[in-house]
Amino acid sequence: MRTWLLPLQTHYQRWVFRRQFRRSFGWEQAQKDGLDVCLHTASMREGVGNASRLDAVIAWLKEAQDACGGRGISACFRLGRGWDVPYPETSGYAMATFLAYGALSGQPELAERAARIGDWEIDIQHESGGIRSEPNRPRTRVFNTGQVILGWCAMYEATEEKRYLDAARRAGDYLCRLQAPDGRWVQDTYCGPRTYHARIDWALLRLSHLSREGRYEAAAARNLRWVVEQQLDNGWFGNCGFADDDPITHVLGYTLRGLLECHAAACSRIRGMNVLERCRRMADAVCGLADKPGVGGIPGMLPSSFDRRWNSRDPHSCLTGNAQLAICLYRLTQITGEGRYADAAERLVSAVKRAQVIGTALAAVNGAIAGSYPPYHGYMSRAYPNWAAKFFADALMMQDNYRTGLALSA
């Protein structure tokens, strides 16, 4: 696009965003509760601590679950359209967030909510063992399946209820059947083999540990070997983005977290892959980016995507990815003892805090995190996805507790 058109495009997108906001809540209500707050003017509200932010984002996740009948969590709230259908993939790993925050805050109701998700996921599990892309569609996805395995493993550890481990085994068997001989997943994928499938490897290693069945560990190691081969010397990963696009921070975060947790699993089959060193390469690049002025001049507000030289022209930021990368950097500090990773994580979390909708009476957005900053342009524009809220909650918990060894299970 020609550069002189950008201001006009931004003005138009902002106008559309305002119009959809009014359509969702009404003009009078939008004025009363402060439309500028929901436009994310990137002015951090003073005096709002992590406890209040966590309470607000967890309350929003509960709102999103209740909007879908109290079982799975709505994929997102879209301006102009309202609540979406419950999304199996991200509801799956949100189980672990409910369990973790319930334990930290002394709220047993959150474990009950996690169990409702876990039982719903069992009810809709495909006969093949895979997880559907949507509740009422037959298509299954390998990545979605890995994420629900993580949630079921967390539920099994918390409750020792065998049905969660049995469901995870069926899902693990589905993944093993679909895996190609070279370790990749080619079938039932969104856009072919991807490095962010490292999160599937993490799920399989968790399942192998809990079930004591080595075939899941072997499958994880086969794919992980392919994943690490996609990394460049500067830490960037090929075959990471959606289709042929440059990878956004969301999928870079998936890749890095999967690798970190596979390293932490300390399995004999992945020794020799230098997984931790590969994590450092990518994390060092992210730290360098976090030191620069971000989108809107906000420190830590990383551009949405990066090419193979870690360059970006994006005028928007993927908030989900910022939160995910912060979690990875806190985790890397736990593993290595190097505080510079936590320092960079602080900048990333602070940037996402600026974008949290907080202090409005509009329950459909209060506490939420938009797909992008600004919210009318970029990834999941004009929408508040549940996975942005989940990873923001996780990032806040890690910020407060990484020094004490908090380990999140999804």
N, C-alpha and C positions, 0 to 999 in steps of 0.2 A: 504494500500500500504506500502511496506517496505521502511523505511526511507532512505536507501541508494539510492533508485530510484528517490527520490524527486528532487535533483539537475538536473538529466538527463531529467526528465519530464518537469521541468521549462525551461530548455534550449530548448527543443523541442517546447514547447508552444510559447516561445518568437520567435523562428525561423518561426513558422507558422504565428504568428501575423505580423511579418515583411513582409513575403511573401504576405499575404493578403492585407496589406497596399499598397505595391507596385502595386499589381494587381488593386487596386481601383484607385490609383492616378498616377501611372507610376513612374519608378525609378528616373528619372531626377527631377520630381516635388517633390518627397518625400525627396530627398537629399537637394534640394533648400530650402524647408520650414522647414527642421529640423525634421527628423524622431524621434529623441529622445524626442521631445516635445510631440508627439502623443503617445509615449510609456509611458508617465507619469513617469518620473524619480523621481518624488516627490521632485522636487526642486522648491519651490515657486518663481514665477517671481516677483522680487522686483518692487515696484512702481505701481502695478496694484490695484487700489482701487475698492470698491464695485460698484461704478457707471459704471466703464468700464466693470467689470465682468457681471453686470446685463444687460447692453446693448448687450454684446456679447452673453449671453445665450438666451436672448429674440430674438436676430437676428437669432440664430440657430433654435429656435422654429418656427419662420416665414419661414425660409428656408425649414424646415420639412413640414410645411403646404403647401407651394408653390409646393413642390415636388409631392404632391398628388392632384394637381388641385386647391388649394387654399381654400378647405373646411375643411375636417378632417385633422388631423395631422398624418404624417407617424409614425408608431410605433417606428421605429428606423432606423439608418443608420448602416448597417452591412458591415464590411470590406470583400471584395471579392464578395459581392452580391449587394450592393447599398441600395437604399431606399426601405423600406417595405411598405405594404399597410397602409391606414389610419386606426387607431385603435379607435373604438368608446369609449371604457371605459376611456382611459386616455385623449383623446381629450375632453371628457366631463368635467373633472375637470380642464383641461388647460384653459377653458373659464374664470374661476375665476382668474387665474394668469394674463391673458391678461387684464382683466378688472382692476385688482388691480394695475398693473404696468402702465397701460395707465393713470389711475387717478393720480398716484404719479408723473409720468414723464411728464404729459401734452401731451400725444400722443393719440388723438382720433382715429387714425387708428387702434389701438389695440382693441378698443371696436367694431369696424367694423369687425375685424378678429374674435372676439369672437362670434359675431352675425352670421357670416358665419358658424362657427362650430355648433352653436345652431340650425340653420335652417337645416343643413345637418343631424344632429342627429334626427330631427323631420322627415325628408324625409325617413330615413332608419329605423325608429322605427317599431318594429314588430307589427302586428295587435293585439297581446296579450297585448301590452303596454310595453313589455320587450325590453331590448337592446341586440342587437346581439353581439356575440363574434367577428365576422368579418363582414364587410359591406354586403357581398354577401352570407352569410351563414345563414340558418334559426335558428340555435341554439341560444337561449337566455341565459343570465347569470344574476343571482340576484345581484351579486356584481357589475358587470358592470352597471346594471340598477341604483343602488344607486349612483354611481359616476356621471352618467349623470344627475340624479335628482339634485345633488348639483350644477352642471353647469347651468341647466335650472333655478333653484331658483335664482342663482346669476344674470342671464340675466333678469329675471322678475323684481328683485329689481332694476336693473340698468335702465331698459327701460319701465317697466309697460306694456309690450306687452303681452297680454293675451295668445297668442299661446304657450308661454314658460310654463306658469303655467298649461295650459290644458294638454300639453305633460307630464309634471311632474305628474299630477294627474293620467293620464292613466298608467304611470309607477308605481306609488304608488299603484294603484289598483291591478296591476299584482303582486307586492310583497305581498300584503295582501292575495291574493288568494292562493299563493304558500306557505305561512307560515304554518308550522306544529302547532298543538294545544299547544305544549310546547314552542313555540316561535322560534324554530330553522328554518333555511332554509335547506332542504334536497334535494329538486328538483332544477334543473338548477344551480348547483354549480360546481365549478372546482374540488373539492375533499371532498364534504360533508360539514356539518356545521362547521363553523370556527369562532374564536373569532374576526378575523379582519372584520367580518360582522358588528361589532360595527360602522363601517363607513356607513353602510346601515341605522342603527338606527339614526345616525346623520342626514342623508338625509331625513328620514321620519319625524323627528322632525322639520326640516326646512320647509318641505312641509306642515306639520300640522299647523305651525305658519302662513304661508302665505295664506293657503287655509281656515284656521279656521275649519278644519275638524278633529275631535278627533280620528277617526279610525286609522289615520296614527301614532299618538302619542301612541295609545294603542298597535299597532303592534311593534313599536320601544321598548316600555317598556317590552314586552313579550320576545323579543330576548335578550335585554340587561340583563335581569335577568339570562338567561342561560349563557351569556358571563361572567359575574362576578363570576359565580360559577366555572369557569375553572381556576381561578387564585390560585396559591400556595401562601403560607405565604411570600415567598421571592420575590414576584412580578411577577414571570414568569407565562406564560399562556400555559396550555395544549390546544390541538386542535387548534393550531395557525399556525403550519407549513403547507407546501404543502405535502399532503399525510401523511406519517409517519415520514417525515424528521423533524429534529430540526428546529424551526422557525428561519428564517433569519430576520435581522433587518428591512427589508422592511415591512414584515407583522406585526412584533412587533410594528413598527411605525404606521401602519394602526390602530392597535388595540388601542394603547394609544391615538392617536388623536381622534378616534371615541368616546372613553370614556370621554376625556376631554371636547369635544364639547357637548356631551349629558349632562354632569354636568352643563356646562355653560348655557344650554337651560333652566335650572331651572324649569322643568316640575314636576307637583305634582306626576305623576305616577312613577317617578324614585326616589323620596325621600325615604330614608330608605335603599337604596342599597349601601350606603357609597362609591359612585363612586369616589369622590375626594380622599379619603383615599387609594383606590385601585390604583389610578393613581400615588400617591406619592410612594407607594411601588415599583412600576415598575421604576419610575423616579429615585428613590434613588439607585436602582441597576445599572441603566445606568450611573448615575453620578460616582459611584464607578469604573465602567469599563473605563469611560473616563479619570480617573485619572492615569490609567496604560499606559505603552508604548503600542502602538497599532501595527498593521501590519507594518512591515518595520521599527519598532521603532518610528513611527510617532504618536505623541500624538493625541488622538481623532479618529484615523483610526481603528475603531472597527473591530474585526473579523466578518465574514459574519453571522454566526449563533451561537446559544447558546443552550446548553442542560438545563435540569431542575435545575441544580445547577449553572447556569450562567457560565459554562465552555465551552471553544471552542478550537478546534485544527486547525481551518481554517487558511491557510496561505494567505488568500485574504480577502478583505473588500468589502461589498456591499455599494457603494457610495450613492445610492438612500436612503437606510435605515439610513445612517449617517445624511443626510440632513433632512429626516423626523423626526428623533428623536430630532434634534436640534430645529426644529419648535415647537415640543411638549414641550421642555424644556423652550423655550422663552414664550410659551403660559402659562405654569405653573407658571412662574415668574409673568406674568400679573395677574393671578388668585390669587396667594398666597402672592405676594410681596416678595418672598424669592429669593435673588440674586444668591444663590448657583446654582440654576438650569440654570440661564443665563450664569454663569461662565463655566459650563460644555458644554452648547450649543456653546460657543465661540470656544472651542477646537474641537468640531465636525465639525463646519463650516470651521474652518481653515484647517482641514485635507482635506475636499472636495475641497477647493480652490486650494490646491496643485495639484489636479488631473484634474483641468479644462484645456482643450486644448484652448489656447488663444495666439494670435499673429501670427497665420499662415494664409496664403492666401487660404487655402483649406476650402471653405465655408461649405462643408459637415461635417466637424468636428470642425471648429473654434467656440469656445464658448461652445462646447458640454461637457457633462459629460458621461464617460463610465459606463457600468453596474457595473464594479468592478475595484478594484485596487489590483494587477496589472491587466491591461485590457485584458490579454490573458488567464485568469484563474478565475473561479468562476461564479458568477451570471451574466447572459447575457454577457458572454465573447465575446470579439472581436466585440462588438456592442455598440452603443450610443443611449439608449432608450429615448423617449420623456419625460417619467415620471421622469427620473433622472434630466433632465434639468428643468422640471416644479418645482420639489421640491427644487432644488438648488436655483432657482430664488426666490421661496417663503422664503427659509431660509435667503437669503441675504436681502430681504425686511424686514423680521422680525428682523434681526440683527440691521438694521439701524433704525427701527421704533417701536420696541416692547415697548419702554418706553413711547411713545406717544399714545399707545393703539390700534395700528393697529391690526385688526382682519381679517384674511383671510377667505373667505367663502367656500373654498374647499381644 
